[in-house]
Amino acid sequence: MSTLQSALFTTAAPAVFQRLENCANGVPNEVASHLALGEHGEHVRLVQQALATIAEDEPGLGIGFVTVNGFYDAAFAAGVAKYKQAREIRNYAGAIDNVVGKKTIASLDLDLQREPRPRPLPIPPDPAPIPPAPL
């Protein structure tokens, strides 16, 4: 049985899923399995999609808009750090960083498995006033 369970991650192409599983399990070692600034590929795109979905479902986390382009750039790294701050995910030194490692990908995976919070229905505009009848 795999570590990751969300549909987004488990339906990825086998090589991409394996890269994400390696991150979740620290294979070949925890540092080498991390996703970090400068990396790119389909595995990064899926993590971006996960973060974008969570940011949309929970705007109170303060993540903001997440660009899904497969590049682990400075903007995505900032979003990861905001997510980790909101979820209190700290590295081995007890600090918030902008790296996706075992704890971060596990948290993203768990968040993706939750039912999205219902969105409030839009409030319809007031109807146009009815003009008075002619006298």
Buried (B, 14 or more C-beta within 10 A) or exposed (E): EEBBEBEBBEEBEEEBBBBBBBBBBBBEEEEEBBBBEEBEBBBBBBBBBBBBBBBEBBEEBEBEEBEBEBBBBEBBBBBBBBBBBBBEBEBEEEEBBBBBBBBBBBBBBEBBEEEEEEEEEEEEEEEEEEEEEEE
